[in-house]
């Protein structure tokens, strides 16, 4: 079995432009999430968790999640939409993000999570789940965008897992067909290297942080 160092490294995209999925159907919804994340970026380049308003990602709410870094390469689901639990056939809050993947792909996901939190970087994973008895072929996209905690460290991620096809008999776990990373330049980057700042420097500052994170994604509507 080859060492981890011998495996193919994830492909890193251009530094400045976050990957925009093709704007058709569910891909348009994923692109809208990336755009919303970028709008929430303060001059430092990465928004705070407290700046994220679930009402702004209503189309993906059932498939969205907030993940928390618990160790290098490991993140657990702190908040998760109901459709993610349908994929697994059980409550997924508190589970690692890697629970959605087959064991063979979990090391690659761990490498990607290191980039997300320590780069920081955005990550997109194109996924496939071959069919079997009671399980039709399934494809999906896992998107993860870094967030700062209320303490200011990059230890949260806004994510979404969109599956395409009938779920069939859960649990459904995926293989990684393609993984792409995009490094995000934060404030304080060495200008001597010629590296530009993040493209969201002009975005409005986020709301002040709340005292605690909401335990689940909930859409609150107001007539005001």
Secondary structure as the mmCIF struct_conf table of DSSP 4:
data_model
#
loop_
_struct_conf.conf_type_id
_struct_conf.id
_struct_conf.beg_label_comp_id
_struct_conf.beg_label_asym_id
_struct_conf.beg_label_seq_id
_struct_conf.end_label_comp_id
_struct_conf.end_label_asym_id
_struct_conf.end_label_seq_id
HELX_RH_3T_P HELX_RH_3T_P1 UNK A 4 UNK A 6
BEND BEND1 UNK A 7 UNK A 7
HELX_LH_PP_P HELX_LH_PP_P1 UNK A 8 UNK A 10
STRN STRN1 UNK A 11 UNK A 12
BEND BEND2 UNK A 15 UNK A 17
BEND BEND3 UNK A 23 UNK A 24
TURN_TY1_P TURN_TY1_P1 UNK A 25 UNK A 25
HELX_RH_AL_P HELX_RH_AL_P1 UNK A 26 UNK A 39
TURN_TY1_P TURN_TY1_P2 UNK A 40 UNK A 40
TURN_TY1_P TURN_TY1_P3 UNK A 43 UNK A 44
BEND BEND4 UNK A 45 UNK A 46
STRN STRN2 UNK A 48 UNK A 48
HELX_RH_3T_P HELX_RH_3T_P2 UNK A 49 UNK A 51
HELX_RH_3T_P HELX_RH_3T_P3 UNK A 54 UNK A 63
STRN STRN3 UNK A 64 UNK A 71
TURN_TY1_P TURN_TY1_P4 UNK A 72 UNK A 73
STRN STRN4 UNK A 74 UNK A 80
HELX_RH_AL_P HELX_RH_AL_P2 UNK A 82 UNK A 88
TURN_TY1_P TURN_TY1_P5 UNK A 89 UNK A 89
BEND BEND5 UNK A 90 UNK A 90
TURN_TY1_P TURN_TY1_P6 UNK A 93 UNK A 94
BEND BEND6 UNK A 95 UNK A 95
STRN STRN5 UNK A 96 UNK A 96
HELX_RH_3T_P HELX_RH_3T_P4 UNK A 97 UNK A 100
STRN STRN6 UNK A 101 UNK A 101
HELX_RH_3T_P HELX_RH_3T_P5 UNK A 103 UNK A 105
HELX_RH_AL_P HELX_RH_AL_P3 UNK A 106 UNK A 118
TURN_TY1_P TURN_TY1_P7 UNK A 119 UNK A 120
STRN STRN7 UNK A 121 UNK A 129
STRN STRN8 UNK A 132 UNK A 132
TURN_TY1_P TURN_TY1_P8 UNK A 133 UNK A 134
STRN STRN9 UNK A 135 UNK A 135
STRN STRN10 UNK A 138 UNK A 148
TURN_TY1_P TURN_TY1_P9 UNK A 150 UNK A 151
BEND BEND7 UNK A 152 UNK A 152
STRN STRN11 UNK A 154 UNK A 164
BEND BEND8 UNK A 165 UNK A 165
BEND BEND9 UNK A 169 UNK A 170
HELX_LH_PP_P HELX_LH_PP_P2 UNK A 171 UNK A 171
STRN STRN12 UNK A 174 UNK A 174
STRN STRN13 UNK A 175 UNK A 183
HELX_LH_PP_P HELX_LH_PP_P3 UNK A 185 UNK A 186
TURN_TY1_P TURN_TY1_P10 UNK A 187 UNK A 188
HELX_RH_3T_P HELX_RH_3T_P6 UNK A 191 UNK A 193
TURN_TY1_P TURN_TY1_P11 UNK A 194 UNK A 194
HELX_LH_PP_P HELX_LH_PP_P4 UNK A 195 UNK A 198
TURN_TY1_P TURN_TY1_P12 UNK A 199 UNK A 202
BEND BEND10 UNK A 203 UNK A 203
HELX_LH_PP_P HELX_LH_PP_P5 UNK A 204 UNK A 210
BEND BEND11 UNK A 211 UNK A 212
BEND BEND12 UNK A 215 UNK A 216
#
